[in-house]
């Protein structure tokens, strides 16, 4: 998180689980980022990451300060996200 904050990034997590689930998840993993609930999957559908009948595709989006998509990484449900160094490099591209 420090690496992302240093780059001026704001990090959010979002999933279709409810707020109670998010609170437990964040507490168990000692997360410092906000977790947003998308129970109706409105955001997931708008970003095209809904996987019908399964779950959501694991995704990372980097959006610049003007709301423009800078970079995205979308994988299968349950797959891992890119390492922090990859995301830091992509963030650096916003200012570099």
Buried (B, 14 or more C-beta within 10 A) or exposed (E): EEEBEEBEBEEEEBBBBEEEBBEEBBEEEEBEEEBEBBEEEEBBEEBEBBEEEEBBBBBBBBBEEEEEEBBBBBBEEEEEEBEEEEBBBBBEEBEE
